[in-house]
Amino acid sequence: MPERQTKIHPQWAEAPPELPLRAGEAFIWAAVLDLPGSAAAEASEILSSEERERAARFRFEKDQIQYIASRSFLRALLGRFLQIDPKAVRFRYNSFGKPLLADEFAASRIEFNLAHSKGLGLFGVTLDRAIGVDVEQHRPDLATMEIANRFFAPEEVKVLSAVQPSCRLEAFFECWTRKEAFIKARGMGLSLPLDKFTVAFGPNRAPALLSADQGATTAASWTLADLSPADGYSGAAAIEQPDVAVRCYRFQP
Ligand SMILES: CC(C)(COP(=O)(O)OP(=O)(O)OC[C@H]1O[C@@H](n2cnc3c(N)ncnc32)[C@H](O)[C@@H]1OP(=O)(O)O)[C@@H](O)C(=O)NCCC(=O)NCCS
């Protein structure tokens, strides 16, 4: 049976043509990454040779297409903010692999991050503030108390086990994506221990960072936002600034 294409929720409208980046705001785009082969071939033309080589290393065509689509969408978005040809966007990577704009674009103060899961991509952009985003398709096989015990802080495990079983799948992925978004904003990968910070999640609890790794940052410096781009997926953004207004759009190539 052919896989059904993911549908982005209609609340994620197309972005207005003029969208200046401002302090106190974060923009998030959702995009369907399952491009038909011909569109993927066209999209790969704006990638760098390193990106094309990386795409070619994926064993499965669907992973190649997902990578090509997400990199070409990222380039299109950043090119728009930088007012340059998407092909001219250049990246550097920190020592944990987080992509950042190359130094020649430092004056723009643009920060970004992206995530993808099973054909759906999320792209976050801010001015001058660290951002991390995550998206995960709900997988019941992953959302177990055993995995929660392994990856979540003890306080989070307690919250999850108190959630009604019918809401537990969603609560699990709220916690997972919020933690992952924070890790990605920090850009330190799993060198930041997952049990050293806690997030609020679950029915009737607003997303928030409740505690952070002491010394390096404080929970009050962060906004955590819930992103629900499509049925069957959870998403989150973490931005290093309190009270950020998060605006969500769909990517229209
Ligand atoms: C590297 C990492 C970001 C991988 O995350 P992932 O869930 O496999 O992938 P995602 O879709 O969220 O993100 C991938 C994108 O993040 C970006 N990225 C890579 N390294 C990153 C880092 N150190 N920090 C932030 N962003 C990073 C890249 O753009 C990458 O996409 P690309 O390779 O196509 O350019 C990292 O956080 C990780 O390994 N996490 C482990 C997952 C885990 O155990 N989570 C527990 C949550 S409770």
The ligand as an ORCA input file, in Angstrom:
! r2SCAN-3c Opt
* xyz 0 1
  C      22.677     15.341     16.444
  C      21.272     15.311     16.941
  C      20.681     16.653     16.684
  C      20.466     14.281     16.154
  O      19.128     14.428     16.271
  P      18.101     13.573     15.411
  O      16.869     13.413     16.254
  O      18.761     12.362     14.875
  O      17.796     14.472     14.150
  P      16.904     15.764     13.951
  O      16.010     15.531     12.828
  O      16.304     16.248     15.254
  O      17.982     16.879     13.557
  C      18.872     16.706     12.527
  C      19.428     18.073     12.170
  O      19.912     18.757     13.322
  C      21.055     19.530     12.950
  N      22.132     19.185     13.868
  C      23.137     18.282     13.731
  N      23.898     18.275     14.849
  C      23.368     19.175     15.698
  C      23.731     19.625     17.008
  N      24.787     19.159     17.681
  N      22.954     20.589     17.586
  C      21.896     21.086     16.939
  N      21.508     20.706     15.696
  C      22.237     19.752     15.093
  C      21.374     19.211     11.489
  O      20.870     20.263     10.697
  C      20.602     17.946     11.232
  O      20.041     17.853      9.957
  P      20.928     17.637      8.638
  O      21.973     16.654      9.008
  O      19.956     17.125      7.632
  O      21.438     18.992      8.326
  C      21.422     15.036     18.458
  O      20.672     15.909     19.247
  C      21.225     13.645     18.927
  O      21.979     12.769     18.577
  N      20.249     13.368     19.702
  C      20.028     12.026     20.189
  C      18.634     11.681     20.264
  C      18.246     11.354     21.690
  O      18.749     10.470     22.316
  N      17.271     12.102     22.179
  C      16.757     11.951     23.470
  C      15.678     13.007     23.662
  S      14.979     12.887     25.271
*
